[in-house]
């Protein structure tokens, strides 16, 4: 009986993951300014970090959702 609950939970998690919009690596203020400082203003390194974090998270990068 518990295996059915586990399968339902797994399906729910898969659905939630498919609905997530990953916006990449951002600092505490929601920008990449802190990463630009860490990489001495080299935006190409910030983009590479974004790609690696997105890949490690197993998510797809998407646009920011609008606020309704």
PQR file of N, CA, C, O and H, with PARSE charges and radii, in Angstrom:
ATOM      1  N   UNK A   1       0.823  -1.190   0.000 -0.4000 1.5000
ATOM      2  CA  UNK A   1       0.000   0.000   0.000 -0.0000 2.0000
ATOM      3  C   UNK A   1       0.873   1.261   0.000  0.5500 1.7000
ATOM      4  O   UNK A   1       0.551   2.232  -0.686 -0.5500 1.4000
ATOM      5  N   UNK A   2       1.952   1.256   0.750 -0.4000 1.5000
ATOM      6  CA  UNK A   2       2.812   2.444   0.827 -0.0000 2.0000
ATOM      7  C   UNK A   2       3.513   2.716  -0.488  0.5500 1.7000
ATOM      8  O   UNK A   2       3.870   3.857  -0.780 -0.5500 1.4000
ATOM      9  H   UNK A   2       2.213   0.468   1.307  0.4000 1.0000
ATOM     10  N   UNK A   3       3.716   1.657  -1.298 -0.4000 1.5000
ATOM     11  CA  UNK A   3       4.395   1.853  -2.581 -0.0000 2.0000
ATOM     12  C   UNK A   3       3.541   2.713  -3.516  0.5500 1.7000
ATOM     13  O   UNK A   3       4.074   3.491  -4.306 -0.5500 1.4000
ATOM     14  H   UNK A   3       3.426   0.730  -1.061  0.4000 1.0000
ATOM     15  N   UNK A   4       2.225   2.571  -3.425 -0.4000 1.5000
ATOM     16  CA  UNK A   4       1.337   3.403  -4.230 -0.0000 2.0000
ATOM     17  C   UNK A   4       1.491   4.874  -3.842  0.5500 1.7000
ATOM     18  O   UNK A   4       1.567   5.743  -4.711 -0.5500 1.4000
ATOM     19  H   UNK A   4       1.792   1.939  -2.783  0.4000 1.0000
ATOM     20  N   UNK A   5       1.537   5.151  -2.540 -0.4000 1.5000
ATOM     21  CA  UNK A   5       1.743   6.530  -2.075 -0.0000 2.0000
ATOM     22  C   UNK A   5       3.067   7.080  -2.582  0.5500 1.7000
ATOM     23  O   UNK A   5       3.153   8.239  -2.988 -0.5500 1.4000
ATOM     24  H   UNK A   5       1.476   4.446  -1.834  0.4000 1.0000
ATOM     25  N   UNK A   6       4.089   6.250  -2.557 -0.4000 1.5000
ATOM     26  CA  UNK A   6       5.405   6.663  -3.032 -0.0000 2.0000
ATOM     27  C   UNK A   6       5.364   6.999  -4.528  0.5500 1.7000
ATOM     28  O   UNK A   6       5.948   7.994  -4.957 -0.5500 1.4000
ATOM     29  H   UNK A   6       4.020   5.309  -2.227  0.4000 1.0000
ATOM     30  N   UNK A   7       4.682   6.178  -5.310 -0.4000 1.5000
ATOM     31  CA  UNK A   7       4.562   6.432  -6.746 -0.0000 2.0000
ATOM     32  C   UNK A   7       3.771   7.711  -7.037  0.5500 1.7000
ATOM     33  O   UNK A   7       4.114   8.463  -7.949 -0.5500 1.4000
ATOM     34  H   UNK A   7       4.208   5.370  -4.961  0.4000 1.0000
ATOM     35  N   UNK A   8       2.725   7.950  -6.270 -0.4000 1.5000
ATOM     36  CA  UNK A   8       1.949   9.185  -6.431 -0.0000 2.0000
ATOM     37  C   UNK A   8       2.821  10.394  -6.110  0.5500 1.7000
ATOM     38  O   UNK A   8       2.798  11.391  -6.830 -0.5500 1.4000
ATOM     39  H   UNK A   8       2.446   7.339  -5.529  0.4000 1.0000
ATOM     40  N   UNK A   9       3.589  10.301  -5.024 -0.4000 1.5000
ATOM     41  CA  UNK A   9       4.494  11.397  -4.656 -0.0000 2.0000
ATOM     42  C   UNK A   9       5.543  11.634  -5.735  0.5500 1.7000
ATOM     43  O   UNK A   9       5.862  12.781  -6.049 -0.5500 1.4000
ATOM     44  H   UNK A   9       3.607   9.491  -4.438  0.4000 1.0000
ATOM     45  N   UNK A  10       6.077  10.565  -6.298 -0.4000 1.5000
ATOM     46  CA  UNK A  10       7.076  10.688  -7.360 -0.0000 2.0000
ATOM     47  C   UNK A  10       6.480  11.389  -8.580  0.5500 1.7000
ATOM     48  O   UNK A  10       7.116  12.264  -9.166 -0.5500 1.4000
ATOM     49  H   UNK A  10       5.818   9.634  -6.043  0.4000 1.0000
ATOM     50  N   UNK A  11       5.266  11.008  -8.962 -0.4000 1.5000
ATOM     51  CA  UNK A  11       4.600  11.670 -10.090 -0.0000 2.0000
ATOM     52  C   UNK A  11       4.370  13.149  -9.804  0.5500 1.7000
ATOM     53  O   UNK A  11       4.536  13.996 -10.682 -0.5500 1.4000
ATOM     54  H   UNK A  11       4.748  10.297  -8.486  0.4000 1.0000
ATOM     55  N   UNK A  12       3.988  13.448  -8.572 -0.4000 1.5000
ATOM     56  CA  UNK A  12       3.782  14.853  -8.197 -0.0000 2.0000
ATOM     57  C   UNK A  12       5.082  15.643  -8.295  0.5500 1.7000
ATOM     58  O   UNK A  12       5.089  16.766  -8.799 -0.5500 1.4000
ATOM     59  H   UNK A  12       3.853  12.760  -7.858  0.4000 1.0000
ATOM     60  N   UNK A  13       6.174  15.066  -7.816 -0.4000 1.5000
ATOM     61  CA  UNK A  13       7.470  15.745  -7.887 -0.0000 2.0000
ATOM     62  C   UNK A  13       7.906  15.960  -9.331  0.5500 1.7000
ATOM     63  O   UNK A  13       8.442  17.015  -9.671 -0.5500 1.4000
ATOM     64  H   UNK A  13       6.168  14.154  -7.406  0.4000 1.0000
ATOM     65  N   UNK A  14       7.679  14.965 -10.175 -0.4000 1.5000
ATOM     66  CA  UNK A  14       8.035  15.104 -11.587 -0.0000 2.0000
ATOM     67  C   UNK A  14       7.230  16.221 -12.241  0.5500 1.7000
ATOM     68  O   UNK A  14       7.757  16.981 -13.053 -0.5500 1.4000
ATOM     69  H   UNK A  14       7.244  14.108  -9.899  0.4000 1.0000
ATOM     70  N   UNK A  15       5.959  16.315 -11.887 -0.4000 1.5000
ATOM     71  CA  UNK A  15       5.116  17.383 -12.434 -0.0000 2.0000
ATOM     72  C   UNK A  15       5.599  18.753 -11.960  0.5500 1.7000
ATOM     73  O   UNK A  15       5.700  19.689 -12.753 -0.5500 1.4000
ATOM     74  H   UNK A  15       5.531  15.697 -11.228  0.4000 1.0000
ATOM     75  N   UNK A  16       5.890  18.864 -10.685 -0.4000 1.5000
ATOM     76  CA  UNK A  16       6.375  20.133 -10.135 -0.0000 2.0000
ATOM     77  C   UNK A  16       7.679  20.541 -10.809  0.5500 1.7000
ATOM     78  O   UNK A  16       7.852  21.705 -11.171 -0.5500 1.4000
ATOM     79  H   UNK A  16       5.807  18.103 -10.041  0.4000 1.0000
ATOM     80  N   UNK A  17       8.593  19.596 -10.978 -0.4000 1.5000
ATOM     81  CA  UNK A  17       9.874  19.900 -11.624 -0.0000 2.0000
ATOM     82  C   UNK A  17       9.663  20.373 -13.056  0.5500 1.7000
ATOM     83  O   UNK A  17      10.363  21.272 -13.521 -0.5500 1.4000
ATOM     84  H   UNK A  17       8.452  18.651 -10.684  0.4000 1.0000
ATOM     85  N   UNK A  18       8.711  19.778 -13.753 -0.4000 1.5000
ATOM     86  CA  UNK A  18       8.467  20.176 -15.146 -0.0000 2.0000
ATOM     87  C   UNK A  18       7.882  21.582 -15.242  0.5500 1.7000
ATOM     88  O   UNK A  18       7.978  22.222 -16.289 -0.5500 1.4000
ATOM     89  H   UNK A  18       8.143  19.048 -13.375  0.4000 1.0000
ATOM     90  N   UNK A  19       7.279  22.065 -14.162 -0.4000 1.5000
ATOM     91  CA  UNK A  19       6.680  23.397 -14.160 -0.0000 2.0000
ATOM     92  C   UNK A  19       7.623  24.487 -13.655  0.5500 1.7000
ATOM     93  O   UNK A  19       7.305  25.672 -13.754 -0.5500 1.4000
ATOM     94  H   UNK A  19       7.202  21.544 -13.311  0.4000 1.0000
ATOM     95  N   UNK A  20       8.777  24.098 -13.116 -0.4000 1.5000
ATOM     96  CA  UNK A  20       9.717  25.092 -12.593 -0.0000 2.0000
ATOM     97  C   UNK A  20      10.374  25.864 -13.726  0.5500 1.7000
ATOM     98  O   UNK A  20      10.678  25.304 -14.779 -0.5500 1.4000
ATOM     99  H   UNK A  20       9.035  23.136 -13.035  0.4000 1.0000
ATOM    100  N   UNK A  21      10.584  27.125 -13.505 -0.4000 1.5000
ATOM    101  CA  UNK A  21      11.316  27.975 -14.436 -0.0000 2.0000
ATOM    102  C   UNK A  21      12.602  28.355 -13.750  0.5500 1.7000
ATOM    103  O   UNK A  21      12.600  29.191 -12.847 -0.5500 1.4000
ATOM    104  H   UNK A  21      10.336  27.580 -12.649  0.4000 1.0000
ATOM    105  N   UNK A  22      13.684  27.767 -14.156 -0.4000 1.5000
ATOM    106  CA  UNK A  22      14.983  28.030 -13.547 -0.0000 2.0000
ATOM    107  C   UNK A  22      15.575  29.274 -14.181  0.5500 1.7000
ATOM    108  O   UNK A  22      15.663  29.371 -15.405 -0.5500 1.4000
ATOM    109  H   UNK A  22      13.686  27.088 -14.890  0.4000 1.0000
ATOM    110  N   UNK A  23      15.984  30.231 -13.349 -0.4000 1.5000
ATOM    111  CA  UNK A  23      16.507  31.493 -13.869 -0.0000 2.0000
ATOM    112  C   UNK A  23      18.015  31.612 -13.704  0.5500 1.7000
ATOM    113  O   UNK A  23      18.569  32.705 -13.825 -0.5500 1.4000
ATOM    114  H   UNK A  23      15.913  30.153 -12.355  0.4000 1.0000
ATOM    115  N   UNK A  24      18.667  30.519 -13.434 -0.4000 1.5000
ATOM    116  CA  UNK A  24      20.122  30.529 -13.373 -0.0000 2.0000
ATOM    117  C   UNK A  24      20.668  30.941 -12.026  0.5500 1.7000
ATOM    118  O   UNK A  24      19.937  31.055 -11.042 -0.5500 1.4000
ATOM    119  H   UNK A  24      18.217  29.632 -13.336  0.4000 1.0000
ATOM    120  N   UNK A  25      21.970  31.163 -12.003 -0.4000 1.5000
ATOM    121  CA  UNK A  25      22.664  31.544 -10.772 -0.0000 2.0000
ATOM    122  C   UNK A  25      22.510  33.042 -10.547  0.5500 1.7000
ATOM    123  O   UNK A  25      22.921  33.854 -11.376 -0.5500 1.4000
ATOM    124  H   UNK A  25      22.564  31.070 -12.802  0.4000 1.0000
ATOM    125  N   UNK A  26      21.918  33.390  -9.428 -0.4000 1.5000
ATOM    126  CA  UNK A  26      21.728  34.792  -9.072 -0.0000 2.0000
ATOM    127  C   UNK A  26      22.218  35.002  -7.646  0.5500 1.7000
ATOM    128  O   UNK A  26      22.250  34.068  -6.845 -0.5500 1.4000
ATOM    129  H   UNK A  26      21.583  32.731  -8.755  0.4000 1.0000
ATOM    130  N   UNK A  27      22.591  36.218  -7.344 -0.4000 1.5000
ATOM    131  CA  UNK A  27      23.006  36.571  -5.990 -0.0000 2.0000
ATOM    132  C   UNK A  27      21.797  36.822  -5.103  0.5500 1.7000
ATOM    133  O   UNK A  27      20.663  36.547  -5.497 -0.5500 1.4000
ATOM    134  H   UNK A  27      22.565  36.977  -7.994  0.4000 1.0000
ATOM    135  N   UNK A  28      22.036  37.341  -3.912 -0.4000 1.5000
ATOM    136  CA  UNK A  28      20.949  37.557  -2.953 -0.0000 2.0000
ATOM    137  C   UNK A  28      19.952  38.606  -3.409  0.5500 1.7000
ATOM    138  O   UNK A  28      18.807  38.596  -2.958 -0.5500 1.4000
ATOM    139  H   UNK A  28      22.957  37.564  -3.592  0.4000 1.0000
ATOM    140  N   UNK A  29      20.353  39.507  -4.287 -0.4000 1.5000
ATOM    141  CA  UNK A  29      19.434  40.542  -4.779 -0.0000 2.0000
ATOM    142  C   UNK A  29      18.779  40.153  -6.096  0.5500 1.7000
ATOM    143  O   UNK A  29      18.035  40.946  -6.673 -0.5500 1.4000
ATOM    144  H   UNK A  29      21.283  39.515  -4.653  0.4000 1.0000
ATOM    145  N   UNK A  30      19.043  38.956  -6.573 -0.4000 1.5000
ATOM    146  CA  UNK A  30      18.438  38.484  -7.812 -0.0000 2.0000
ATOM    147  C   UNK A  30      19.178  38.912  -9.061  0.5500 1.7000
ATOM    148  O   UNK A  30      18.655  38.798 -10.170 -0.5500 1.4000
ATOM    149  H   UNK A  30      19.647  38.312  -6.104  0.4000 1.0000
ATOM    150  N   UNK A  31      20.401  39.406  -8.886 -0.4000 1.5000
ATOM    151  CA  UNK A  31      21.200  39.813 -10.047 -0.0000 2.0000
ATOM    152  C   UNK A  31      22.488  39.001 -10.074  0.5500 1.7000
ATOM    153  O   UNK A  31      22.751  38.193  -9.184 -0.5500 1.4000
ATOM    154  H   UNK A  31      20.826  39.499  -7.986  0.4000 1.0000
ATOM    155  N   UNK A  32      23.263  39.225 -11.087 -0.4000 1.5000
ATOM    156  CA  UNK A  32      24.549  38.540 -11.206 -0.0000 2.0000
ATOM    157  C   UNK A  32      25.713  39.476 -10.894  0.5500 1.7000
ATOM    158  O   UNK A  32      26.861  39.168 -11.216 -0.5500 1.4000
ATOM    159  H   UNK A  32      23.049  39.881 -11.811  0.4000 1.0000
ATOM    160  N   UNK A  33      25.425  40.603 -10.276 -0.4000 1.5000
ATOM    161  CA  UNK A  33      26.461  41.600  -9.983 -0.0000 2.0000
ATOM    162  C   UNK A  33      27.576  41.024  -9.119  0.5500 1.7000
ATOM    163  O   UNK A  33      28.751  41.302  -9.357 -0.5500 1.4000
ATOM    164  H   UNK A  33      24.492  40.853 -10.014  0.4000 1.0000
ATOM    165  N   UNK A  34      27.217  40.228  -8.121 -0.4000 1.5000
ATOM    166  CA  UNK A  34      28.246  39.663  -7.243 -0.0000 2.0000
ATOM    167  C   UNK A  34      29.154  38.695  -7.999  0.5500 1.7000
ATOM    168  O   UNK A  34      30.346  38.600  -7.706 -0.5500 1.4000
ATOM    169  H   UNK A  34      26.262  40.002  -7.928  0.4000 1.0000
ATOM    170  N   UNK A  35      28.589  37.976  -8.974 -0.4000 1.5000
ATOM    171  CA  UNK A  35      29.404  37.063  -9.767 -0.0000 2.0000
ATOM    172  C   UNK A  35      30.337  37.834 -10.700  0.5500 1.7000
ATOM    173  O   UNK A  35      31.464  37.409 -10.949 -0.5500 1.4000
ATOM    174  H   UNK A  35      27.620  38.053  -9.212  0.4000 1.0000
ATOM    175  N   UNK A  36      29.862  38.969 -11.211 -0.4000 1.5000
ATOM    176  CA  UNK A  36      30.731  39.804 -12.040 -0.0000 2.0000
ATOM    177  C   UNK A  36      31.931  40.290 -11.240  0.5500 1.7000
ATOM    178  O   UNK A  36      33.041  40.361 -11.766 -0.5500 1.4000
ATOM    179  H   UNK A  36      28.946  39.315 -11.008  0.4000 1.0000
ATOM    180  N   UNK A  37      31.714  40.623  -9.973 -0.4000 1.5000
ATOM    181  CA  UNK A  37      32.824  41.048  -9.110 -0.0000 2.0000
ATOM    182  C   UNK A  37      33.788  39.882  -8.906  0.5500 1.7000
ATOM    183  O   UNK A  37      35.003  40.045  -9.016 -0.5500 1.4000
ATOM    184  H   UNK A  37      30.812  40.565  -9.545  0.4000 1.0000
ATOM    185  N   UNK A  38      33.237  38.704  -8.608 -0.4000 1.5000
ATOM    186  CA  UNK A  38      34.086  37.527  -8.381 -0.0000 2.0000
ATOM    187  C   UNK A  38      34.928  37.176  -9.606  0.5500 1.7000
ATOM    188  O   UNK A  38      36.064  36.719  -9.481 -0.5500 1.4000
ATOM    189  H   UNK A  38      32.250  38.572  -8.518  0.4000 1.0000
ATOM    190  N   UNK A  39      34.354  37.396 -10.794 -0.4000 1.5000
ATOM    191  CA  UNK A  39      35.060  37.061 -12.034 -0.0000 2.0000
ATOM    192  C   UNK A  39      35.699  38.289 -12.683  0.5500 1.7000
ATOM    193  O   UNK A  39      35.965  38.294 -13.885 -0.5500 1.4000
ATOM    194  H   UNK A  39      33.431  37.768 -10.896  0.4000 1.0000
ATOM    195  N   UNK A  40      35.939  39.319 -11.889 -0.4000 1.5000
ATOM    196  CA  UNK A  40      36.619  40.541 -12.365 -0.0000 2.0000
ATOM    197  C   UNK A  40      35.984  41.134 -13.622  0.5500 1.7000
ATOM    198  O   UNK A  40      36.682  41.555 -14.545 -0.5500 1.4000
ATOM    199  H   UNK A  40      35.723  39.314 -10.912  0.4000 1.0000
ATOM    200  N   UNK A  41      34.651  41.157 -13.642 -0.4000 1.5000
ATOM    201  CA  UNK A  41      33.933  41.770 -14.759 -0.0000 2.0000
ATOM    202  C   UNK A  41      33.852  40.933 -16.019  0.5500 1.7000
ATOM    203  O   UNK A  41      33.374  41.413 -17.047 -0.5500 1.4000
ATOM    204  H   UNK A  41      34.085  40.815 -12.893  0.4000 1.0000
ATOM    205  N   UNK A  42      34.308  39.694 -15.963 -0.4000 1.5000
ATOM    206  CA  UNK A  42      34.294  38.819 -17.147 -0.0000 2.0000
ATOM    207  C   UNK A  42      32.927  38.137 -17.269  0.5500 1.7000
ATOM    208  O   UNK A  42      32.669  37.109 -16.642 -0.5500 1.4000
ATOM    209  H   UNK A  42      34.697  39.304 -15.129  0.4000 1.0000
ATOM    210  N   UNK A  43      32.058  38.737 -18.094 -0.4000 1.5000
ATOM    211  CA  UNK A  43      30.700  38.229 -18.228 -0.0000 2.0000
ATOM    212  C   UNK A  43      30.651  36.829 -18.836  0.5500 1.7000
ATOM    213  O   UNK A  43      29.724  36.071 -18.551 -0.5500 1.4000
ATOM    214  H   UNK A  43      32.268  39.572 -18.604  0.4000 1.0000
ATOM    215  N   UNK A  44      31.622  36.474 -19.660 -0.4000 1.5000
ATOM    216  CA  UNK A  44      31.624  35.136 -20.262 -0.0000 2.0000
ATOM    217  C   UNK A  44      31.764  34.060 -19.186  0.5500 1.7000
ATOM    218  O   UNK A  44      31.203  32.973 -19.317 -0.5500 1.4000
ATOM    219  H   UNK A  44      32.375  37.090 -19.892  0.4000 1.0000
ATOM    220  N   UNK A  45      32.509  34.362 -18.127 -0.4000 1.5000
ATOM    221  CA  UNK A  45      32.647  33.401 -17.022 -0.0000 2.0000
ATOM    222  C   UNK A  45      31.346  33.295 -16.229  0.5500 1.7000
ATOM    223  O   UNK A  45      30.997  32.219 -15.744 -0.5500 1.4000
ATOM    224  H   UNK A  45      32.965  35.245 -18.020  0.4000 1.0000
ATOM    225  N   UNK A  46      30.629  34.410 -16.098 -0.4000 1.5000
ATOM    226  CA  UNK A  46      29.332  34.389 -15.410 -0.0000 2.0000
ATOM    227  C   UNK A  46      28.352  33.529 -16.200  0.5500 1.7000
ATOM    228  O   UNK A  46      27.616  32.732 -15.617 -0.5500 1.4000
ATOM    229  H   UNK A  46      30.912  35.285 -16.493  0.4000 1.0000
ATOM    230  N   UNK A  47      28.336  33.686 -17.532 -0.4000 1.5000
ATOM    231  CA  UNK A  47      27.459  32.868 -18.373 -0.0000 2.0000
ATOM    232  C   UNK A  47      27.814  31.387 -18.258  0.5500 1.7000
ATOM    233  O   UNK A  47      26.926  30.535 -18.221 -0.5500 1.4000
ATOM    234  H   UNK A  47      28.934  34.333 -18.005  0.4000 1.0000
ATOM    235  N   UNK A  48      29.102  31.082 -18.202 -0.4000 1.5000
ATOM    236  CA  UNK A  48      29.547  29.692 -18.067 -0.0000 2.0000
ATOM    237  C   UNK A  48      29.105  29.121 -16.724  0.5500 1.7000
ATOM    238  O   UNK A  48      28.668  27.972 -16.650 -0.5500 1.4000
ATOM    239  H   UNK A  48      29.823  31.774 -18.232  0.4000 1.0000
ATOM    240  N   UNK A  49      29.217  29.918 -15.663 -0.4000 1.5000
ATOM    241  CA  UNK A  49      28.736  29.488 -14.345 -0.0000 2.0000
ATOM    242  C   UNK A  49      27.248  29.186 -14.410  0.5500 1.7000
ATOM    243  O   UNK A  49      26.793  28.166 -13.891 -0.5500 1.4000
ATOM    244  H   UNK A  49      29.572  30.851 -15.723  0.4000 1.0000
ATOM    245  N   UNK A  50      26.493  30.067 -15.043 -0.4000 1.5000
ATOM    246  CA  UNK A  50      25.056  29.867 -15.208 -0.0000 2.0000
ATOM    247  C   UNK A  50      24.758  28.531 -15.880  0.5500 1.7000
ATOM    248  O   UNK A  50      23.905  27.774 -15.417 -0.5500 1.4000
ATOM    249  H   UNK A  50      26.862  30.895 -15.465  0.4000 1.0000
ATOM    250  N   UNK A  51      25.454  28.248 -16.957 -0.4000 1.5000
ATOM    251  CA  UNK A  51      25.249  26.993 -17.688 -0.0000 2.0000
ATOM    252  C   UNK A  51      25.557  25.784 -16.817  0.5500 1.7000
ATOM    253  O   UNK A  51      24.811  24.806 -16.817 -0.5500 1.4000
ATOM    254  H   UNK A  51      26.148  28.863 -17.333  0.4000 1.0000
ATOM    255  N   UNK A  52      26.660  25.853 -16.073 -0.4000 1.5000
ATOM    256  CA  UNK A  52      27.057  24.719 -15.235 -0.0000 2.0000
ATOM    257  C   UNK A  52      26.074  24.490 -14.094  0.5500 1.7000
ATOM    258  O   UNK A  52      25.726  23.348 -13.793 -0.5500 1.4000
ATOM    259  H   UNK A  52      27.266  26.649 -16.072  0.4000 1.0000
ATOM    260  N   UNK A  53      25.626  25.567 -13.459 -0.4000 1.5000
ATOM    261  CA  UNK A  53      24.661  25.439 -12.358 -0.0000 2.0000
ATOM    262  C   UNK A  53      23.350  24.871 -12.884  0.5500 1.7000
ATOM    263  O   UNK A  53      22.745  24.007 -12.249 -0.5500 1.4000
ATOM    264  H   UNK A  53      25.908  26.494 -13.703  0.4000 1.0000
ATOM    265  N   UNK A  54      22.914  25.350 -14.032 -0.4000 1.5000
ATOM    266  CA  UNK A  54      21.680  24.856 -14.637 -0.0000 2.0000
ATOM    267  C   UNK A  54      21.791  23.373 -14.956  0.5500 1.7000
ATOM    268  O   UNK A  54      20.866  22.606 -14.689 -0.5500 1.4000
ATOM    269  H   UNK A  54      23.406  26.052 -14.547  0.4000 1.0000
ATOM    270  N   UNK A  55      22.910  22.971 -15.521 -0.4000 1.5000
ATOM    271  CA  UNK A  55      23.122  21.558 -15.857 -0.0000 2.0000
ATOM    272  C   UNK A  55      23.161  20.698 -14.596  0.5500 1.7000
ATOM    273  O   UNK A  55      22.558  19.625 -14.557 -0.5500 1.4000
ATOM    274  H   UNK A  55      23.662  23.594 -15.738  0.4000 1.0000
ATOM    275  N   UNK A  56      23.866  21.164 -13.568 -0.4000 1.5000
ATOM    276  CA  UNK A  56      23.954  20.402 -12.319 -0.0000 2.0000
ATOM    277  C   UNK A  56      22.587  20.264 -11.656  0.5500 1.7000
ATOM    278  O   UNK A  56      22.300  19.245 -11.027 -0.5500 1.4000
ATOM    279  H   UNK A  56      24.356  22.035 -13.600  0.4000 1.0000
ATOM    280  N   UNK A  57      21.747  21.285 -11.795 -0.4000 1.5000
ATOM    281  CA  UNK A  57      20.410  21.244 -11.204 -0.0000 2.0000
ATOM    282  C   UNK A  57      19.470  20.348 -12.000  0.5500 1.7000
ATOM    283  O   UNK A  57      18.399  19.976 -11.520 -0.5500 1.4000
ATOM    284  H   UNK A  57      21.980  22.113 -12.306  0.4000 1.0000
ATOM    285  N   UNK A  58      19.876  20.004 -13.221 -0.4000 1.5000
ATOM    286  CA  UNK A  58      19.028  19.158 -14.055 -0.0000 2.0000
ATOM    287  C   UNK A  58      17.792  19.882 -14.552  0.5500 1.7000
ATOM    288  O   UNK A  58      16.765  19.261 -14.826 -0.5500 1.4000
ATOM    289  H   UNK A  58      20.746  20.306 -13.611  0.4000 1.0000
ATOM    290  N   UNK A  59      17.898  21.198 -14.667 -0.4000 1.5000
ATOM    291  CA  UNK A  59      16.757  22.000 -15.079 -0.0000 2.0000
ATOM    292  C   UNK A  59      17.044  22.696 -16.399  0.5500 1.7000
ATOM    293  O   UNK A  59      18.171  22.691 -16.894 -0.5500 1.4000
ATOM    294  H   UNK A  59      18.732  21.702 -14.445  0.4000 1.0000
ATOM    295  N   UNK A  60      16.010  23.289 -16.952 -0.4000 1.5000
ATOM    296  CA  UNK A  60      16.131  24.050 -18.183 -0.0000 2.0000
ATOM    297  C   UNK A  60      16.010  25.521 -17.849  0.5500 1.7000
ATOM    298  O   UNK A  60      15.152  25.920 -17.061 -0.5500 1.4000
ATOM    299  H   UNK A  60      15.094  23.293 -16.551  0.4000 1.0000
ATOM    300  N   UNK A  61      16.867  26.323 -18.448 -0.4000 1.5000
ATOM    301  CA  UNK A  61      16.813  27.756 -18.215 -0.0000 2.0000
ATOM    302  C   UNK A  61      15.597  28.326 -18.922  0.5500 1.7000
ATOM    303  O   UNK A  61      15.348  28.019 -20.087 -0.5500 1.4000
ATOM    304  H   UNK A  61      17.563  25.999 -19.088  0.4000 1.0000
ATOM    305  N   UNK A  62      14.842  29.155 -18.216 -0.4000 1.5000
ATOM    306  CA  UNK A  62      13.660  29.759 -18.803 -0.0000 2.0000
ATOM    307  C   UNK A  62      13.567  31.227 -18.465  0.5500 1.7000
ATOM    308  O   UNK A  62      14.331  31.734 -17.644 -0.5500 1.4000
ATOM    309  H   UNK A  62      15.045  29.404 -17.269  0.4000 1.0000
ATOM    310  N   UNK A  63      12.627  31.912 -19.100 -0.4000 1.5000
ATOM    311  CA  UNK A  63      12.462  33.345 -18.831 -0.0000 2.0000
ATOM    312  C   UNK A  63      11.834  33.569 -17.468  0.5500 1.7000
ATOM    313  O   UNK A  63      11.228  32.665 -16.892 -0.5500 1.4000
ATOM    314  H   UNK A  63      12.007  31.499 -19.767  0.4000 1.0000
ATOM    315  N   UNK A  64      11.983  34.769 -16.965 -0.4000 1.5000
ATOM    316  CA  UNK A  64      11.339  35.115 -15.697 -0.0000 2.0000
ATOM    317  C   UNK A  64       9.834  35.170 -15.922  0.5500 1.7000
ATOM    318  O   UNK A  64       9.367  35.648 -16.956 -0.5500 1.4000
ATOM    319  H   UNK A  64      12.475  35.503 -17.433  0.4000 1.0000
ATOM    320  N   UNK A  65       9.093  34.686 -14.960 -0.4000 1.5000
ATOM    321  CA  UNK A  65       7.640  34.753 -15.080 -0.0000 2.0000
ATOM    322  C   UNK A  65       7.170  36.165 -14.753  0.5500 1.7000
ATOM    323  O   UNK A  65       7.776  36.866 -13.943 -0.5500 1.4000
ATOM    324  H   UNK A  65       9.472  34.298 -14.120  0.4000 1.0000
ATOM    325  N   UNK A  66       6.097  36.559 -15.388 -0.4000 1.5000
ATOM    326  CA  UNK A  66       5.560  37.880 -15.085 -0.0000 2.0000
ATOM    327  C   UNK A  66       4.770  37.815 -13.780  0.5500 1.7000
ATOM    328  O   UNK A  66       4.220  36.776 -13.415 -0.5500 1.4000
ATOM    329  H   UNK A  66       5.605  35.990 -16.046  0.4000 1.0000
ATOM    330  N   UNK A  67       4.731  38.915 -13.111 -0.4000 1.5000
ATOM    331  CA  UNK A  67       3.966  38.994 -11.856 -0.0000 2.0000
ATOM    332  C   UNK A  67       2.535  39.375 -12.194  0.5500 1.7000
ATOM    333  O   UNK A  67       2.292  40.349 -12.907 -0.5500 1.4000
ATOM    334  H   UNK A  67       5.178  39.759 -13.407  0.4000 1.0000
ATOM    335  N   UNK A  68       1.595  38.603 -11.678 -0.4000 1.5000
ATOM    336  CA  UNK A  68       0.174  38.893 -11.944 -0.0000 2.0000
ATOM    337  C   UNK A  68      -0.464  39.442 -10.700  0.5500 1.7000
ATOM    338  O   UNK A  68      -1.655  39.753 -10.703 -0.5500 1.4000
ATOM    339  H   UNK A  68       1.792  37.812 -11.098  0.4000 1.0000
TER
END
